[in-house]
Amino acid sequence: MRLINLLLTWAICLCANAQTTSWTADNGNGTFTNPLFYDEFSDPDVIRVGDDYYLAGTTMHTVPGLVILHSKDLVNWENISYCFDRFDFDDDQFSLKNHKEIYGQGIWAPAIRYANGQFYVFSNINGKGLQCYTAKDIRGPWEHHNMQGNIYDLSVLFDDDGKIYAIHKYGEVHCTELKPDMSGPIEGTDRVIIPEGNGVGEGHHMYKIDGMYYLISTDYSPNGRTLCSRSKSIWGPYETRVISADETYGYNGVGRTTVPRGEKYRIGSDGAKFGVSQASPDATGCDNAHQGGIVQAKDGTWWALLMQDFHSIGRTVCLMPITWEDGWPMIGFKGNYGRAPRTWFKPDTKLGCYAIGKEPQPMRAPYDRNENFNGKQLGRIWQWNHNPDDKMWSLTGGRLRLNAMPAEQLMWARNTLTQRVIGPKSIATVELYTKGMKDGDVCGLGNINVPCSWIGIVKDGKSQTLRAFDQMTNTTVSEPLDAFSGKIWLRCIGDYDNNKAQYAYSVDGKEFKTLGAEMPLTYQLITFQGSRHALFAYNIKEKNGGYAEFDNFTVEEPMADRSKNIPYGKTIRIINKATGQPAIALKHGMLYDSRPDDKSELTQFRVIDRGQGTVSLQCADGRYLKVYGDGLPGDVRFTTELSDAERFLWQDYLDHDFMLLSLKTHRYMGKSPTTGSPYSMDFVGPDPARRNGSVFRWEE
């Protein structure tokens, strides 16, 4: 019976290896590859309630607000709820009225908790103070409690004695008791629990584990780090350790948008002199993995979900295993604390395949990005840029209709419907119908960012012109449309790992032609959001205009299917990205490097599938790679027996980039580009530029 179960489990593994059309971290073989999402999800906070995990994240100025995802395995997630449909404040700034806005503000850094038979989500709204949303069912309805008070970027702890504490502020960490009815803080309870000068930052996540209080925080001065502070009392004193630092997964910082000083340039204006700051490809900066929560899985293991800046995509989430060492929750594993694999085994899995009797969670992406607008409601992926005017949009006849309201440019256009871009590469296409447009209307497909950009139709009098606009360079490219039928396909082609995008259009939906130059993209701290696709319609002649209609929004992800990224059974050369030189199996018994043009037998290695993402490497002369020792130089050598060969966990870095992780030492194979030493297993991980000698490229 056990053999039958084992065979069935292996069958599940093979079926789960099906191709995917949208990014999911699940590799279908019991492992996952970070990031969990290749689109924006910042300030993550996570809880487990029974067999279910819930993840809450920041939504800033977009609505519906405070997104909540659900998972059964910490790897596959589904968007199931938002805490509110719109900001319930009458201030013009929440609705882009009268030239007022909340870009880069709104609601952010939530804390999700479950206590007293209900869910709580706490967060701050700029200018309004602390907010709390409660619900018996995670899917809602949610009740809003405006708690006010100067408490932000907080964590909340429901203690064993029934008291509720909010932990907040930067550097000088405060603890304030909250009223049980969520009406506000209890006056006179605010106390400093960690004084300034202890290297503790912000983004707090407080837990009580085995009677000890643990505070997970992040710091960005002088660079991004994740810290843990612990105490036997909520009020301290606390001792603090760094539990993660310098984990970039081989991604360097991206240049930030720069604008001239002055309020008029806060969100930019046409004609602004935008620039992009230069980021060192070798610098870690504050873009590395930081801020997030921790959770204990059903199998008893512990995990951190930390955010990381992924270039123009924005901030997203990585899943990192935790090892408890002397009472401290250290990111990673003994021998390599502070760093975490990009590819690792899912919770509830064992080396070889899924644990017996455990069916895997179906592989899924958290959102359905495609939309035909045939339903009565918009898909969960969509969010409005600020509160919409619900009288000025509709789902009509299987299309989205947007009525044009006055605005001088895209960032001021009301009722702009957005969804996050997804990396590493994707192509978004939408059908646009323009027969309802009036004089002065502008409508199309854009990128809500600073600077913004768009491609669309401009109506001036009776004429309609196709136009692309890039605010970075204040460049407009127009093209007349002969015999225009009133329908056009618009497209954004994004290479988000490399921070660039290109607009294109088609008059028949088949042949597309680019319009305008390839545009640089950035992540910036003005709106605190990455790039976003935007469907928009506005009028530049200070009046309500006509309308535009959109249909069949689709997103193609050419790199989502990673089922063939590991070259199982193929004979490859291993090129060190630091030097451009191939690895060679010396007759002397060491792994070294050779000339770039060397394609001899000793530079050829067959990739042997050892199950669940693990591989062994066999040189063409028959020898297998094996690790000897715990990381001293020269410990990568060879054996003649497959049973004795090293079993590496392949780390997929996409585009034929990869690393090899030792399951014995939890370190990576590599070769210094400067010392002349042979290959070893002594590398803690990649550097931001992937040129420290531990990241390789494979070629057949």
C-alpha positions as CSV (number, residue, x, y, z in Angstrom):
1,M,0.0,0.0,0.0
2,R,2.9,2.4,0.8
3,L,4.4,1.7,-2.6
4,I,1.0,2.5,-4.3
5,N,0.8,5.8,-2.3
6,L,4.3,6.7,-3.3
7,L,3.6,6.1,-7.0
8,L,0.4,8.1,-6.8
9,T,2.3,10.9,-5.1
10,W,4.9,10.9,-7.9
11,A,2.1,11.1,-10.4
12,I,0.7,14.1,-8.6
13,C,4.2,15.7,-8.9
14,L,4.4,15.0,-12.6
15,C,0.9,16.4,-13.2
16,A,1.6,19.5,-11.2
17,N,4.5,20.2,-13.6
18,A,2.0,21.5,-16.1
19,Q,2.9,24.6,-17.9
20,T,1.7,27.9,-16.5
21,T,0.7,31.1,-18.4
22,S,1.0,33.5,-15.5
23,W,3.8,33.7,-12.9
24,T,3.5,31.5,-9.9
25,A,6.3,30.7,-7.6
26,D,5.3,27.0,-7.5
27,N,7.7,24.9,-9.7
28,G,5.3,22.0,-9.7
29,N,7.8,19.6,-8.2
30,G,7.6,20.4,-4.5
31,T,9.8,23.5,-4.7
32,F,9.2,27.2,-5.3
33,T,11.2,30.0,-6.8
34,N,11.1,33.6,-5.5
35,P,9.6,36.1,-5.9
36,L,6.2,34.7,-4.8
37,F,4.7,37.3,-7.1
38,Y,6.4,39.1,-10.0
39,D,4.3,42.1,-9.5
40,E,3.9,44.7,-6.8
41,F,2.9,43.6,-3.2
42,S,4.5,45.8,-0.6
43,D,4.6,45.8,3.2
44,P,3.4,42.2,3.6
45,D,2.0,40.9,6.9
46,V,1.0,37.2,7.3
47,I,-1.0,35.1,9.7
48,R,-2.1,31.5,9.8
49,V,-5.6,30.5,11.0
50,G,-6.0,26.7,11.2
51,D,-5.0,25.4,7.8
52,D,-5.3,28.8,6.0
53,Y,-2.8,31.6,5.5
54,Y,-3.7,35.2,4.9
55,L,-1.5,37.9,3.6
56,A,-2.3,41.6,3.7
57,G,-0.5,44.3,1.8
58,T,-0.3,48.1,1.0
59,T,-2.5,49.7,-1.6
60,M,-1.6,53.4,-1.1
61,H,-3.9,55.7,-3.1
62,T,-5.6,53.0,-5.1
63,V,-9.0,51.4,-4.4
64,P,-10.4,49.0,-3.5
65,G,-7.9,49.2,-0.7
66,L,-5.9,46.9,1.6
67,V,-5.6,43.7,-0.4
68,I,-5.9,40.3,1.2
69,L,-4.6,37.0,-0.3
70,H,-5.3,33.5,0.8
71,S,-3.2,30.3,0.6
72,K,-3.1,26.8,1.8
73,D,0.7,26.3,1.3
74,L,2.4,29.7,1.5
75,V,3.3,29.5,-2.2
76,N,0.1,29.5,-4.2
77,W,-2.1,32.6,-3.4
78,E,-5.5,33.9,-4.4
79,N,-6.8,37.4,-4.0
80,I,-10.0,37.0,-2.0
81,S,-10.8,40.3,-0.4
82,Y,-10.2,44.0,0.0
83,C,-11.0,45.8,3.3
84,F,-12.9,48.6,1.6
85,D,-14.2,49.6,-1.8
86,R,-13.3,53.3,-1.5
87,F,-11.9,55.8,1.0
88,D,-14.9,56.9,3.0
89,F,-13.7,60.5,3.5
90,D,-15.2,63.4,1.7
91,D,-11.8,65.2,1.3
92,D,-11.1,66.2,-2.4
93,Q,-7.7,64.7,-2.2
94,F,-9.0,61.1,-2.0
95,S,-10.8,61.6,-5.3
96,L,-8.4,63.7,-7.3
97,K,-10.7,66.7,-7.1
98,N,-9.7,70.4,-7.4
99,H,-6.1,69.5,-8.1
100,K,-5.7,67.6,-4.8
101,E,-4.3,64.1,-4.5
102,I,-2.8,61.5,-2.1
103,Y,-0.1,60.0,-4.4
104,G,2.4,58.2,-2.2
105,Q,0.1,58.4,0.7
106,G,-3.4,56.9,1.3
107,I,-3.3,53.6,3.3
108,W,-0.1,51.6,3.8
109,A,1.8,49.0,6.0
110,P,-1.1,46.9,7.3
111,A,-1.1,44.5,10.3
112,I,-3.4,41.6,9.9
113,R,-4.5,39.6,13.0
114,Y,-7.1,37.1,14.1
115,A,-8.5,37.2,17.7
116,N,-11.8,37.0,19.5
117,G,-13.3,35.1,16.6
118,Q,-12.7,37.8,14.0
119,F,-10.2,39.3,11.6
120,Y,-8.5,42.6,12.2
121,V,-6.6,44.7,9.7
122,F,-4.9,47.8,11.2
123,S,-3.3,50.5,9.0
124,N,-2.6,54.2,8.8
125,I,-4.1,56.8,6.5
126,N,-2.1,59.9,6.0
127,G,-3.8,62.8,7.8
128,K,-6.5,60.6,9.3
129,G,-4.5,58.5,11.7
130,L,-4.9,54.8,12.7
131,Q,-7.6,52.8,11.0
132,C,-9.0,49.3,11.8
133,Y,-11.1,47.0,9.7
134,T,-12.9,44.0,11.3
135,A,-14.8,41.1,9.9
136,K,-16.0,37.7,11.0
137,D,-15.4,36.4,7.5
138,I,-12.1,37.2,5.7
139,R,-14.1,37.9,2.6
140,G,-16.1,40.6,4.4
141,P,-18.2,42.6,4.9
142,W,-15.6,44.7,6.8
143,E,-16.5,47.3,9.4
144,H,-14.4,50.4,9.5
145,H,-13.1,51.9,12.8
146,N,-11.4,55.3,12.6
147,M,-9.1,55.1,15.6
148,Q,-7.2,58.2,14.8
149,G,-4.0,58.8,16.9
150,N,-0.4,59.2,15.6
151,I,0.3,55.5,15.2
152,Y,1.6,54.3,11.8
153,D,3.8,51.6,10.2
154,L,2.6,49.4,13.1
155,S,2.2,45.9,14.4
156,V,-0.5,44.8,16.8
157,L,-0.3,42.1,19.5
158,F,-3.3,40.6,21.2
159,D,-1.7,39.4,24.4
160,D,-2.7,36.5,26.6
161,D,-4.2,38.7,29.2
162,G,-6.6,40.4,26.8
163,K,-4.7,43.6,26.3
164,I,-4.0,44.9,22.8
165,Y,-0.7,46.6,22.0
166,A,0.4,48.7,19.0
167,I,4.1,48.8,18.3
168,H,5.1,51.7,16.1
169,K,7.5,54.5,15.1
170,Y,11.1,54.5,13.6
171,G,14.3,54.2,15.6
172,E,12.7,55.1,19.0
173,V,10.1,52.2,19.2
174,H,6.9,52.9,21.0
175,C,4.2,50.7,22.5
176,T,0.7,51.9,23.0
177,E,-2.3,50.1,24.4
178,L,-5.5,50.1,22.3
179,K,-9.1,50.1,23.4
180,P,-10.8,46.7,23.0
181,D,-13.7,48.3,21.0
182,M,-11.2,49.7,18.5
183,S,-12.3,53.3,19.3
184,G,-8.7,54.5,19.7
185,P,-5.6,54.3,21.8
186,I,-5.8,54.3,25.6
187,E,-4.5,57.7,26.7
188,G,-1.4,57.7,28.8
189,T,-0.2,54.2,27.8
190,D,2.3,55.2,25.2
191,R,5.9,54.2,26.2
192,V,9.2,53.9,24.6
193,I,10.2,50.2,24.6
194,I,13.4,50.5,22.5
195,P,15.3,53.7,22.7
196,E,17.0,55.4,19.7
197,G,20.5,54.2,19.2
198,N,19.9,50.5,19.0
199,G,19.9,50.3,15.2
200,V,16.2,49.3,15.1
201,G,14.1,50.8,12.3
202,E,10.4,50.5,11.3
203,G,7.9,48.2,9.7
204,H,7.3,46.3,13.0
205,H,5.9,42.8,13.4
206,M,5.4,41.8,17.0
207,Y,4.8,38.1,18.1
208,K,4.6,36.3,21.4
209,I,6.3,32.9,21.0
210,D,6.7,30.5,24.0
211,G,6.3,33.4,26.4
212,M,8.9,35.6,24.8
213,Y,8.1,38.8,22.9
214,Y,9.7,39.0,19.4
215,L,9.8,42.1,17.3
216,I,10.7,41.8,13.7
217,S,11.7,45.2,12.2
218,T,13.5,46.6,9.2
219,D,16.1,49.3,8.9
220,Y,17.3,51.3,6.0
221,S,20.1,53.3,7.6
222,P,22.7,52.9,6.2
223,N,21.3,50.0,4.2
224,G,18.4,47.5,4.3
225,R,18.5,44.9,7.1
226,T,16.0,42.8,8.9
227,L,16.3,42.7,12.7
228,C,14.8,40.8,15.6
229,S,14.4,42.2,19.1
230,R,13.3,40.0,22.0
231,S,12.3,40.5,25.6
232,K,10.5,38.7,28.4
233,S,8.3,41.7,28.8
234,I,6.4,43.7,26.2
235,W,7.9,46.8,27.8
236,G,11.5,45.6,27.5
237,P,14.4,45.7,27.9
238,Y,15.1,44.2,24.4
239,E,18.2,42.7,22.9
240,T,18.5,42.9,19.1
241,R,20.2,40.9,16.4
242,V,20.3,41.2,12.6
243,I,18.6,38.1,11.1
244,S,18.9,39.0,7.4
245,A,21.1,41.3,5.3
246,D,22.4,41.7,1.8
247,E,19.9,39.2,0.3
248,T,19.2,40.7,-3.2
249,Y,18.8,37.5,-5.1
250,G,21.2,39.1,-7.6
251,Y,19.1,42.2,-8.3
252,N,20.8,45.6,-8.0
253,G,19.1,48.8,-7.1
254,V,17.2,50.7,-9.8
255,G,17.7,54.4,-10.6
256,R,15.1,56.6,-8.9
257,T,13.1,59.3,-10.6
258,T,14.4,62.7,-9.9
259,V,12.3,65.9,-10.2
260,P,13.1,69.6,-9.6
261,R,12.3,70.9,-6.2
262,G,8.9,72.4,-5.7
263,E,5.4,71.3,-5.0
264,K,4.2,71.7,-8.6
265,Y,6.5,68.8,-9.5
266,R,5.4,66.5,-6.8
267,I,3.6,64.2,-9.2
268,G,5.2,65.8,-12.2
269,S,3.7,68.0,-14.9
270,D,4.2,68.0,-18.7
271,G,7.4,69.8,-19.4
272,A,9.0,68.9,-16.1
273,K,12.7,68.1,-16.3
274,F,12.7,64.5,-15.1
275,G,15.8,62.5,-14.5
276,V,16.9,59.1,-13.3
277,S,19.5,58.8,-10.5
278,Q,22.4,56.4,-11.2
279,A,22.4,53.2,-9.1
280,S,25.6,51.2,-8.7
281,P,25.2,47.7,-10.2
282,D,27.3,46.4,-7.3
283,A,25.4,48.2,-4.5
284,T,22.9,46.5,-2.1
285,G,21.4,49.7,-0.9
286,C,17.9,49.5,0.6
287,D,16.5,47.4,-2.2
288,N,17.3,44.1,-0.7
289,A,14.9,41.8,1.1
290,H,13.5,43.6,4.2
291,Q,10.2,44.4,6.0
292,G,7.7,41.6,6.4
293,G,6.2,39.1,8.8
294,I,6.9,35.6,10.0
295,V,4.6,32.6,10.4
296,Q,4.7,29.0,11.6
297,A,3.6,26.6,8.9
298,K,1.3,23.6,9.5
299,D,4.3,21.3,9.5
300,G,6.0,23.2,12.3
301,T,8.5,25.0,10.1
302,W,8.9,28.8,10.3
303,W,8.9,31.2,7.4
304,A,9.5,34.9,6.7
305,L,7.6,36.8,4.0
306,L,9.8,39.8,3.2
307,M,9.5,42.4,0.5
308,Q,12.2,43.4,-1.9
309,D,12.5,46.1,-4.6
310,F,12.3,44.4,-8.0
311,H,13.2,47.3,-10.3
312,S,10.4,49.1,-12.1
313,I,7.9,46.4,-11.0
314,G,8.0,47.9,-7.5
315,R,8.2,46.0,-4.2
316,T,7.2,42.4,-4.1
317,V,7.3,39.4,-1.7
318,C,9.9,36.6,-1.2
319,L,9.3,33.5,0.9
320,M,12.3,32.6,3.1
321,P,12.9,29.7,5.5
322,I,13.7,30.4,9.1
323,T,16.0,28.4,11.4
324,W,15.7,28.9,15.1
325,E,19.2,29.3,16.6
326,D,19.6,29.8,20.4
327,G,16.1,31.3,20.5
328,W,16.6,33.6,17.5
329,P,14.6,33.3,14.2
330,M,17.4,33.4,11.7
331,I,16.7,33.8,8.0
332,G,18.2,30.9,6.1
333,F,20.1,27.8,7.4
334,K,23.0,27.0,9.7
335,G,26.2,27.8,7.8
336,N,24.6,30.6,5.9
337,Y,22.5,32.7,8.2
338,G,21.1,35.9,6.8
339,R,20.7,34.6,3.3
340,A,17.9,32.5,1.8
341,P,17.7,30.3,-1.3
342,R,15.8,31.7,-4.3
343,T,14.6,28.2,-4.9
344,W,13.7,26.0,-1.9
345,F,11.3,23.2,-0.9
346,K,7.7,24.1,-0.1
347,P,6.3,23.7,3.4
348,D,4.9,20.1,3.9
349,T,7.3,18.7,1.3
350,K,10.3,16.3,1.7
351,L,13.3,15.7,-0.5
352,G,12.2,13.5,-3.3
353,C,8.6,14.5,-3.7
354,Y,5.5,15.5,-1.8
355,A,5.0,14.1,1.7
356,I,3.0,10.9,1.6
357,G,-0.7,11.6,2.0
358,K,-0.3,15.3,1.3
359,E,-2.0,16.5,-1.9
360,P,-0.3,19.6,-3.3
361,Q,-2.1,22.9,-3.5
362,P,-3.1,23.4,-7.2
363,M,-0.6,25.7,-8.9
364,R,-2.2,29.1,-9.4
365,A,-1.4,32.8,-9.9
366,P,-3.0,35.2,-7.4
367,Y,-4.9,37.2,-10.0
368,D,-6.6,36.7,-13.3
369,R,-5.1,39.6,-15.3
370,N,-7.2,39.1,-18.4
371,E,-10.6,40.9,-18.6
372,N,-13.4,40.8,-21.2
373,F,-15.6,43.1,-19.2
374,N,-18.6,40.8,-19.7
375,G,-19.4,40.5,-16.0
376,K,-21.4,42.7,-13.7
377,Q,-18.3,43.5,-11.7
378,L,-14.7,44.2,-12.5
379,G,-12.1,41.5,-11.8
380,R,-10.3,41.6,-8.5
381,I,-7.0,42.6,-10.2
382,W,-8.3,46.1,-11.0
383,Q,-8.0,49.2,-8.8
384,W,-9.0,52.8,-9.4
385,N,-6.4,55.5,-9.2
386,H,-8.0,57.4,-6.2
387,N,-11.8,57.2,-5.5
388,P,-13.8,56.9,-8.8
389,D,-16.9,58.9,-9.7
390,D,-19.3,55.9,-10.0
391,K,-21.6,58.0,-12.2
392,M,-19.0,58.3,-14.8
393,W,-18.1,54.7,-15.6
394,S,-20.0,51.5,-16.4
395,L,-19.9,48.0,-17.7
396,T,-22.0,48.3,-20.8
397,G,-22.6,45.8,-23.6
398,G,-19.6,43.7,-22.6
399,R,-17.3,46.7,-22.5
400,L,-15.8,49.1,-20.0
401,R,-17.1,52.6,-20.6
402,L,-15.1,55.6,-19.2
403,N,-16.7,59.0,-19.4
404,A,-14.1,61.8,-20.0
405,M,-13.8,64.4,-17.2
406,P,-11.6,67.5,-17.2
407,A,-7.8,66.9,-16.6
408,E,-4.7,68.5,-18.0
409,Q,-2.8,65.1,-18.1
410,L,-3.0,61.5,-17.1
411,M,-1.9,61.8,-13.5
412,W,-4.9,64.1,-12.8
413,A,-7.4,62.0,-14.8
414,R,-10.2,60.7,-12.7
415,N,-11.7,57.2,-13.1
416,T,-8.4,55.8,-14.3
417,L,-8.6,52.0,-14.0
418,T,-5.2,50.3,-13.2
419,Q,-3.6,47.0,-12.6
420,R,0.0,46.2,-11.7
421,V,2.4,45.2,-14.4
422,I,3.9,41.8,-14.1
423,G,7.5,40.7,-14.8
424,P,10.0,39.8,-15.8
425,K,8.5,40.5,-19.2
426,S,4.9,40.9,-20.3
427,I,2.7,42.3,-23.1
428,A,-0.5,44.0,-22.3
429,T,-3.1,44.6,-25.1
430,V,-6.5,46.2,-25.1
431,E,-9.2,47.0,-27.7
432,L,-10.3,50.6,-27.7
433,Y,-13.5,51.9,-29.2
434,T,-13.6,55.7,-29.9
435,K,-16.9,56.5,-31.5
436,G,-18.2,58.1,-28.3
437,M,-15.3,60.6,-28.0
438,K,-15.9,64.4,-28.2
439,D,-13.7,67.4,-28.9
440,G,-10.8,67.5,-26.4
441,D,-11.0,63.9,-25.3
442,V,-7.9,61.8,-24.8
443,C,-8.2,58.1,-24.1
444,G,-6.0,55.0,-24.2
445,L,-3.6,52.7,-22.5
446,G,-1.0,54.3,-20.1
447,N,1.5,53.7,-17.4
448,I,0.6,55.4,-14.1
449,N,4.0,56.2,-12.6
450,V,6.3,59.2,-12.2
451,P,7.0,60.0,-14.9
452,C,3.9,58.7,-16.7
453,S,3.4,57.7,-20.3
454,W,0.6,56.6,-22.6
455,I,-0.6,55.6,-26.1
456,G,-4.0,56.6,-27.2
457,I,-6.4,58.6,-29.4
458,V,-6.7,62.4,-29.2
459,K,-9.8,64.1,-30.6
460,D,-9.5,67.7,-31.8
461,G,-12.6,68.9,-33.4
462,K,-13.7,66.2,-35.8
463,S,-10.2,64.7,-36.3
464,Q,-8.8,61.8,-34.4
465,T,-5.0,61.3,-34.0
466,L,-3.0,58.4,-32.6
467,R,-0.5,59.7,-30.1
468,A,2.2,58.3,-27.8
469,F,3.5,60.5,-24.9
470,D,6.5,60.0,-22.7
471,Q,6.6,62.4,-19.7
472,M,10.3,61.5,-18.9
473,T,11.4,63.3,-22.0
474,N,8.2,65.3,-22.6
475,T,8.1,63.7,-26.0
476,T,5.0,63.4,-28.1
477,V,4.8,61.3,-31.3
478,S,1.7,61.5,-33.4
479,E,0.5,59.5,-36.4
480,P,-2.6,60.2,-38.5
481,L,-5.1,57.4,-39.0
482,D,-6.5,57.1,-42.5
483,A,-10.0,55.7,-42.8
484,F,-10.1,55.1,-39.0
485,S,-13.0,52.7,-38.1
486,G,-13.2,53.8,-34.5
487,K,-11.6,50.6,-33.2
488,I,-7.9,50.2,-32.4
489,W,-5.7,47.8,-30.5
490,L,-3.2,49.3,-28.1
491,R,-0.2,47.5,-26.6
492,C,2.5,47.9,-23.9
493,I,5.5,45.7,-24.3
494,G,7.4,45.6,-21.0
495,D,10.8,44.3,-20.1
496,Y,10.6,45.1,-16.4
497,D,13.7,43.4,-15.2
498,N,15.6,45.7,-17.5
499,N,13.4,48.7,-16.8
500,K,12.1,49.5,-20.2
501,A,8.8,49.5,-22.2
502,Q,7.6,50.2,-25.7
503,Y,4.1,51.1,-27.0
504,A,2.6,49.6,-30.1
505,Y,-0.8,49.7,-32.0
506,S,-2.7,47.7,-34.6
507,V,-5.7,48.5,-36.7
508,D,-6.6,44.9,-37.3
509,G,-5.5,43.1,-34.1
510,K,-2.9,41.1,-36.0
511,E,0.0,43.3,-37.2
512,F,1.4,45.7,-34.6
513,K,3.6,48.7,-35.2
514,T,5.6,50.5,-32.5
515,L,5.0,54.1,-31.8
516,G,7.4,56.4,-30.0
517,A,10.8,55.5,-28.5
518,E,11.6,52.7,-26.1
519,M,11.1,54.3,-22.6
520,P,13.2,53.9,-19.5
521,L,11.2,52.9,-16.4
522,T,12.0,53.5,-12.7
523,Y,10.8,52.7,-9.3
524,Q,10.3,55.9,-7.3
525,L,9.3,57.0,-3.8
526,I,6.9,59.8,-5.0
527,T,3.9,57.5,-5.4
528,F,5.6,54.5,-3.7
529,Q,4.2,52.3,-6.4
530,G,5.8,50.5,-9.4
531,S,4.5,50.7,-13.0
532,R,0.8,50.2,-13.5
533,H,-1.2,49.7,-16.7
534,A,-3.9,52.3,-16.9
535,L,-7.1,52.5,-18.9
536,F,-8.1,56.2,-19.1
537,A,-10.3,58.8,-20.7
538,Y,-10.1,62.5,-19.9
539,N,-10.8,65.9,-21.6
540,I,-8.1,68.5,-21.9
541,K,-10.5,71.4,-22.7
542,E,-11.8,71.8,-19.2
543,K,-15.1,70.2,-19.8
544,N,-16.9,66.9,-19.5
545,G,-16.5,65.2,-22.9
546,G,-17.7,62.0,-24.4
547,Y,-16.6,58.4,-23.6
548,A,-14.3,55.7,-24.6
549,E,-14.9,52.0,-24.4
550,F,-12.4,49.2,-23.7
551,D,-12.7,45.4,-24.3
552,N,-10.6,42.3,-24.1
553,F,-7.7,43.4,-22.0
554,T,-5.0,40.6,-22.1
555,V,-1.6,40.0,-20.6
556,E,0.9,37.6,-22.1
557,E,3.8,36.4,-20.0
558,P,6.5,34.8,-22.2
559,M,8.6,33.8,-19.2
560,A,5.9,32.5,-16.9
561,D,6.4,28.8,-17.9
562,R,9.6,27.7,-16.3
563,S,9.0,24.0,-16.8
564,K,12.0,23.7,-19.1
565,N,14.4,26.1,-17.4
566,I,16.4,23.3,-15.9
567,P,18.2,21.6,-18.8
568,Y,17.5,18.0,-17.5
569,G,19.4,15.4,-19.6
570,K,21.2,18.0,-21.7
571,T,24.9,18.4,-22.0
572,I,25.9,22.0,-21.2
573,R,28.8,24.3,-20.7
574,I,28.8,26.2,-17.4
575,I,29.9,29.8,-18.1
576,N,30.8,31.9,-15.0
577,K,29.1,35.3,-15.4
578,A,31.9,37.0,-13.5
579,T,34.6,36.0,-16.1
580,G,32.8,34.7,-19.1
581,Q,34.9,31.6,-18.9
582,P,33.6,28.0,-18.9
583,A,34.2,25.6,-16.0
584,I,36.6,22.7,-16.8
585,A,37.1,19.4,-15.1
586,L,40.9,19.2,-14.7
587,K,42.4,15.8,-14.9
588,H,44.1,16.7,-11.6
589,G,40.6,16.4,-10.0
590,M,39.7,20.0,-9.5
591,L,37.0,22.2,-11.1
592,Y,38.6,25.3,-12.6
593,D,38.1,27.7,-15.5
594,S,39.2,27.5,-19.1
595,R,39.4,29.8,-22.2
596,P,36.1,31.3,-23.3
597,D,36.4,29.4,-26.6
598,D,37.2,26.0,-25.1
599,K,34.5,23.5,-26.0
600,S,36.5,20.4,-25.3
601,E,35.1,17.3,-23.6
602,L,36.2,18.4,-20.1
603,T,34.0,21.6,-20.3
604,Q,30.9,19.5,-21.1
605,F,28.6,18.4,-18.3
606,R,25.4,16.4,-18.4
607,V,22.6,17.6,-16.1
608,I,21.1,14.5,-14.3
609,D,17.6,14.9,-12.8
610,R,17.7,13.7,-9.1
611,G,14.1,14.7,-8.4
612,Q,12.4,17.7,-6.9
613,G,14.6,20.3,-8.6
614,T,17.9,18.6,-7.5
615,V,20.5,17.7,-10.0
616,S,23.9,16.0,-10.3
617,L,26.5,17.0,-12.9
618,Q,28.5,14.5,-14.9
619,C,31.5,15.5,-17.0
620,A,31.6,14.1,-20.5
621,D,34.6,11.9,-19.4
622,G,32.2,10.1,-17.0
623,R,33.2,11.7,-13.6
624,Y,30.5,13.3,-11.3
625,L,30.9,16.5,-9.3
626,K,31.2,15.9,-5.6
627,V,31.7,18.3,-2.6
628,Y,34.4,17.5,-0.1
629,G,34.5,19.3,3.2
630,D,32.5,22.3,4.4
631,G,33.6,25.1,2.2
632,L,37.4,25.3,2.1
633,P,38.8,26.2,-1.4
634,G,39.2,23.2,-3.6
635,D,36.4,21.2,-2.1
636,V,34.6,20.7,-5.5
637,R,36.1,17.6,-7.0
638,F,34.9,14.4,-8.6
639,T,33.7,10.8,-8.0
640,T,33.1,7.9,-10.4
641,E,29.9,6.8,-8.8
642,L,26.5,8.5,-9.3
643,S,25.4,7.2,-5.9
644,D,28.2,9.3,-4.4
645,A,27.7,12.4,-6.6
646,E,26.7,15.7,-5.1
647,R,23.0,16.5,-5.2
648,F,22.6,20.2,-5.9
649,L,19.4,22.2,-5.7
650,W,19.2,24.1,-8.9
651,Q,18.5,27.9,-8.4
652,D,16.7,29.2,-11.4
653,Y,17.7,32.8,-12.2
654,L,15.8,32.9,-15.6
655,D,17.3,33.5,-19.0
656,H,19.7,30.5,-18.6
657,D,21.2,32.1,-15.4
658,F,21.5,29.7,-12.4
659,M,23.3,28.8,-9.2
660,L,24.0,25.5,-7.5
661,L,23.1,25.2,-3.8
662,S,24.7,22.5,-1.6
663,L,22.1,20.8,0.6
664,K,24.9,19.9,3.0
665,T,26.5,23.4,3.6
666,H,23.6,25.6,2.4
667,R,26.2,27.5,0.4
668,Y,26.7,27.9,-3.3
669,M,29.3,26.7,-5.8
670,G,31.5,29.4,-7.3
671,K,34.9,30.6,-8.3
672,S,36.4,33.9,-7.4
673,P,37.1,36.0,-10.5
674,T,40.3,37.5,-8.9
675,T,42.1,35.1,-6.6
676,G,42.9,32.3,-9.0
677,S,41.6,29.6,-6.7
678,P,39.5,26.7,-8.0
679,Y,35.8,26.2,-7.6
680,S,34.5,25.8,-4.1
681,M,31.2,25.6,-2.2
682,D,32.0,28.6,0.0
683,F,29.8,31.3,-1.5
684,V,26.9,32.7,0.6
685,G,24.9,34.0,-2.4
686,P,25.0,36.3,-5.4
687,D,26.1,39.9,-5.3
688,P,23.7,42.5,-6.8
689,A,25.5,42.5,-10.1
690,R,25.8,38.7,-10.3
691,R,29.6,38.9,-10.8
692,N,31.1,37.6,-7.6
693,G,31.6,34.2,-9.2
694,S,28.6,32.3,-7.9
695,V,26.1,32.9,-10.8
696,F,26.5,30.9,-14.0
697,R,25.0,30.8,-17.4
698,W,24.4,27.6,-19.2
699,E,24.6,26.9,-22.9
700,E,24.1,23.6,-24.8
